[in-house]
């Protein structure tokens, strides 16, 4: 005969479902009143449990609202920076375009000493490139 197993998930990784489960426990406890198996104060203070569930639910709702506001502000910032969806370095009204123009002007001014751009906060990486040509063919 197979062993009987019982699994009762609590869903801590699905926060809305997790909170709804706790609210359901509180509601059934209140529905059963004094006959509820959770009425024993030596086991748990259900009034405190209910208060904390309601507080957690309120904080979660406020957090979601704050996130929406934060995401709207982030979208606005990205639009100004020129790195929003659909924007490119060629949009001449955005900071990305202007920064690229500044870099070009400074690079032209300091063509022989490009490390001077470091004074303006740019990271200047100077390297060497391999010669171009077909691999395996020696230059004569």
Secondary structure, DSSP 8 states (H G I E B T S, - for coil): -----------TTSHHHHHHHHHHHHHHHHHHGGGSTT--TTT--HHHHHHHHHHHHHHHHHHHHHHHHHHHHHHHHHHHHT-STT--TT-TTSHHHHHHHHHHHHHHHTTT-GGGGGGGT-----------S-TT----
